Each structure stands twice: as structure tokens, then as C-alpha cells.
Amino acid sequence: MASDPGGLQGRVESMLARYRAWPRHFRLALERGLEASPDLEPRAIVVCGMGTSAAAGEHLAAVLGEAGSPVPVLVERSFEPPAWLGGRDLVVAVSYSGSTWETLECARRAAAHGAALAAVTAGGELLSMARRGGWPLARVEPGEYGRTSMAYLMGALAGLLSRPSGAPGEVERLAGHMLDALEDAEVDEARAPAEAIAGADAVFAVACGGLAPAARRWRTELGENTKITARDDVYPESGHNDVVALQVKPGFRAAAVILRDPDNATCGIVLEAAEQMYREAGVSTVQIDLPGPSLAYKLARSAILAGYASTLAAGLRGVDPHETPNLARYKEGVKGRLEA
């Protein structure tokens, strides 16, 4: 890292502080979500969101499944909701900024299908839409980047979906596990993976089974904070296609961050075989063990460790974890073309 405390080192530390605030963010958002939770019994729940919003939805879908919710949950990373959507379904529009056009459009089209709507946001047009429509609303605090709003969004969704899930007591219990995980994680746990990442040109985020959302979250954090090319390899599916690419050793330095659930023996065997393939291809590997009382705990812990590791790796690579000008350029480019 840069030695100047007012320069890159200071930027890294200020980003780490945003992740350290996650337990407080989660607790506040959970309370607001519980207050707004609608007394509904939907046929299905669809979460419309992009980026971190979609990741939060995917994490909560896993939590609802673990809670024994009888309601299927779909995360829609698009402006188009499912064609089967109808009046018996609940759509939750999630956008931290409240201005994500894909999410706004997904909500508008869902309303046209007759679905019930709810929202999680800090402001923007989504807040206005929710207030105009009288939707159940979990409003979170502004001031974060999209990626560092993850705890707000997970907490708000856990609370908001507690009653519609059909298993409110279990959802609240598992939300408690998520809060415990965020409080338990330490920055020092992320230093070894950060060093492995910093020495690579590309990174594979590797997971199996229920930890699939964790691998996808690592990929996006590495892209935004570390500015490194990353791919999520989710097994057992990746064992039927992605491993073929490892027949030819990459012409660049690559690292694999392998996320392990010590309670899943079958996935442990699968990942052992996968790790051998990465090593034979010249890919350096680092393992992150995720023990804990529940999948909810493991996913939340992985999410905050991804934030810590990607931020530390950014400093080691000499890049600013805060700066993401390409996000704004892309959004402006899309908006300009849509309005043309």
C-alpha cells in the first residue's frame, strides 16, 4: 500500500470504515423492514434489482429457503419482470440510489401486470414511486456507495419479507445470525486472500452449492474495489464447462479464492477436485473457510470479507477503491441512448 496516510492508505482505510459500519447498517435496516413488512401471502416474490441490490436479493432468497419459506423467490436482474407475474405475486423493487432505470422500469411493468409492489431504497425516483403508490417501503439511509450499501439492503429485505415469507419467526432468527456474522468478521481475516488477489491479473471466485451467491458477490466486489478481472465459478456446474478452460494454462497470473463450507461434505469433495484443476493450470489458490450456525451466517460473513479483501487488495495494487467512473459513464451512455 502507499505509505502516505493522506493518500492511498487513507483512501483504503476510509473504505474499510464503510464496511466496518455494516453491523449498524444491518440492524437499523432490519428494524425499518420489519416495521414496513406487509401482511401478504403471495404466490411468489420477485426482487427487481441490479448489482448490489440483486446480490442482497439473492442472499435473502437463500435465507428464506433456509427458513423453510413456502414462497419461491426470484431475483430479476433486468428491466423486464417475468411474464407469468400476476395479482397474487409480490414484487420488491430494490435500488439504493432509487434511480436505477432497470429497476424502475421493472417496477412499472410489474405494476402493469397487477402485482403487489414494495420498495427498498434511500431516495430518488423509487422513493417517490413508492410514496405515490402507497407501497410498503423500507427506507434506508443515504451516503453509501452502491456496493457498501449491501448491509442496509440485506437487513431491509430480511425485515420487509419476514411476513410475506410465511416463516417470520425463522427469518428473524436467521437475520440475527447475519448480524452476528457481520459483527464477528475481522479485517485481518481478509489479508491473506487480499495478498493473493493483489499478485494476480485475474481472479476466480469459487464456491459450491448454497455458497453460490457468495462467489458472485466476490466477483463484483473485486471488479468495483480492486479493478481486477474476476469470474465466479460455481460448482458443481463449473465442473461441466469452466474447468475445460483450465486445460490451457492462462497466459497471465491468476488466483482462485475458494469459499468453503466445512459443514457440506459433498461440496468439500467437489472443491478438492476443482482446486487440483486450478493448481495444475498454474493458478494460485487461497481458501476461505466459512463455518457457522447457518447458511445465512456464512453468506453474510463472506459478503463482508469480500469487501475487506477487495479493498485491501486495491491498496496493494495501488488503485483507489473509491473511484468507479466507468459506472457513471455506462449509465449515462445507456440513458442518452434511451432518450435519443
N, C-alpha and C positions, 0 to 999 in steps of 0.2 A: 504494500500500500504506500501511497505518498506519505512522506514524513511531515509535511506541513499541516498542522492541526486545523488551520483555517482554510485549507484547500480540499483535496480529495478525501483525506482522512475525516475531515469534518462532515463532508457530504455523506460518507459511508455511515458515520455514527448517527447522523440525523435520520437516515433511512432506517437504521436498526431501531431507533427510538420509536418509529411509527409501528414497527412490528411488535415491539415490547408493550405497546398500548393495547394490543388485541384483547387481552382478558377483560379490560374495562369496556372496550367497544362491544364485545360479545354480550356481556352482562346487561348493558344498557339496551341494546337492540332486542335482546330476548324479552325483556320486560315490555318494551313497546309492541313487539309482535304478539305477545300474549294478550295484551290489552285490546288489540285490534282483531284477534282471531275470530273469524265468522263462525256462526253456528250452522254449518252446512254439512251435508252428507253427499259429496259429489261422486259421480261415477268415476271420474278421473281428474287428476291435477296436471296441468301443463304449466311449466315455468318458462316464460319467454325471457331470454337474456343473452348477452354476448360477453365474451371474455370472463372477467371475474364473476359477473352476475351468473353466467351459465355454470361456472365452476361451483359457486355456492349452491346453486340449484342441484347440481349433480351430487355434491356431498350430502345435501339434505335428503335427496331421493334415497341414497344408501341408508341414511339414518332411519327414514320412515320404513324402509324394508326391514331393517333390523328390529324396529319397534313392533313389527307384526301388523303394520297398517294394511287393511284390505283394499286400499285405494291405490291403483297404479299411478306412477309419476313419470312424466315425460319432460325432458329438458329440450326446448326448441331453440337452437342457435340460428335463427333465421327471422325474416320478416313475415313468414307465411306460417300460420298455425296449421295443425293437422286438419285434413278435410273432414274427418269424422266428428269434429268438435260440435257440441250442441248445448242445449239449455241445461243439461244435467252435469255439465263439467265446470271446473273452476280453473281460470287462467290467472296466474300471478305474473305480472309484468315487473321485472327487476332491472333497474338501471340506477347505479349510484348517482350519476350526474343528472339523471332524468331527461337527458337529451339524446340518448342513443336511438337513432332513427329506426333501426331494425326492430327494436323493442317496442317503440311507439307504434309502428305500423302493425306489428304482430298483435298488439292490444286492440287496435282499431278493427282489424279483421276478425279477431276473436269476438269482439262485441257484435259485429255483423252476423256472426254465427249464432248469437244468442247466449253465449257462455256468460257465467258469472265472472266478475273480474275483481282482482285485488292488486295492490302495488306495494313495492318496497323501493324507496328512493330517498335521496337527500334534498331533492328540489327539482327545478326545471319543469319542462312541459309535462312530464309524467305526474308530478305532484299536482299540477293544475288539472290534468285529466281526471285524476283520482278524486279530487275535491268536487269537480263539476259532476262527476258520475256517482258520487256518494259511495265509492268503493271502500272496502276495508283497507286501511293504509297503515303501514309500519314505516314511519318517517325516521330516518337516521340522521346523524349529524354530518354536516359538510366539512370540508377541509382536508380530505384524504385524496390520494391518487386512486384510480380505479383498482389497481392491484392491492393497495394497502387497505381497501375498504372490505376485504374478504370477511373479517370477523363481524363487522356490522351486518353484512348481508346474510351470513350463516345464522347469526343469532336472531335476526328479524324473521327469517324464513322459518326457523325452528318454532318460534312463538306463533307466528301467523298461521302456520299449517297444523298446529297442535290439535285443534278441534276437528277441522276437516279431515285429518288423517284417520280418525276413528280410533286412535290409540293415544289420547292426550297425555295420560299419566306416563306411559313409556317414552314418548317423545321428550317430555320434560326431564325425565330421568337421564336419557341419553344426552340431552343438551347439557346437563350437569357434567357428564363425562367430557364433553367437548371443552367446556370451560376449564375443567381440571387439566386437560391436555395442554391448553394454551398457557396455563399458569406454570405447568411443570417443565416445559421446554426451555432449554438454556442456549444462549448463543454459542457457547463453547462446543456443544454437540455438533454444530454445523461447520466447524473449522476444517476437519478432515475432508469432508466432501467438497468444501469450497476450494481447498488446495488442489484436489484432483480436477475439479472443473476448470480452475484458472489455468492449468497447464495444458488444456485441450483446445482444439479448434472446433470441435462439435461434441455434443453430449447426448447419450441415450438415457432417458429416464425410464427405468424398467420396473414393472410391477406385475402382479398376478392376481386374478380373481377380484375380490372385493376392494383391493387397493388400486384398481384401475383409475378412479378419479384422482388419486394421489399422483400417479405418473403424469397425467395430463396437466395437473397443476404445476408440477416441477417444470414441465416443458415451457409453460407460459411465463413463469417467474424468471426462468433463465433467459428467455427472449427479451423480456422487458427490463429487468435489472442488470443482467450480465452482458446483454447484447451478444449472445452467442447462439449459433445454430443448434437447435435441440429437437429431438424426436422422442415421442412416447412409444415405447414398445410394451404392449400389454399381452401377457401370456395367460392362457395357452395359445391364443390366436396368433401371436407373433411367431410362434414356433412353426406355423404353417406357411409363412411367407417372408417375414422380415429377416429370419436367420439366413435365408438364401443370399442376401446381400453380403453377408459376412464370409462367403466363400472367397471373395476377393478382398484382400487386406486394404483398408482405406488408405488413400494417398495423403492422409492428414492425421494429426494427432486426435485421437478420440478417447472419451471416457464414458463409462457406464455407471450411473448411480442406481444401485439395485435396492429397491424398497422391499423389505422382508417382513412378513407377519409370522412371528415364531409360533403362533397358535394354529397355523394352517400347514399341516404336514405335507399335504399333496402339493400345494404351491411351493413349499420348500424344495421338494424333489425337482419340480419343473424348473425352478430358478437355478438350481445347481447345474442342471444340464445346460441351461441358457448361458450361465456365466462362463462355462467352459468354451462355448462357441465364441463369445466376445474375446476372451483371452487368446484363443487360437488365432483370431483375426488381428491381434496386436492392440486390442482395446484395453486400456487400464480400467480396473473396476474398483468401486468402493461400495460397501454395504451399509445400509441404514436399517437397523432393527427397530421395529415398531411394536413393542409389547404393550399390553394394556387390557383393561377390562371389557372393551367393546370395540367394534369397528368404528363407531363414532369417535371414540377417543383416538384411535390410531390415525384416522383421516385428518382430524384437527391438528394433531401433533405434527404429522407430515407437512401439512399446509404451512404452519409457522416455521418449521425447519427449512422449508423451501425458500421462504422469504429471507431468513437469516443467511443461508448458504449462498443464495444468488447475489445478495448484497455484499457479503464478504468477498466472493469471487470477483465481483465487479471491481472492488478496490484493488485486489491483487492483479487484475488485468489492466488497471489504470484507466478505467472508464467510470463515468458518473452514473450511479444507479438511478438518479432522479430524472435524467433527461431522456425524453421519448418523443422527439419532434416528428418522427415518422407517423406516429399515431394521429396527430393533428393533421398532417399532410394528407394521409389517406382519407380521413373523414371529410376534410374539405374537398378533396377530389371527388368523392362519391356525391356529396351534397351539390357541388357545382354541376355535375353531370345530370343528376336527377332534376335539378331546377332549370336546366337548359331547355 
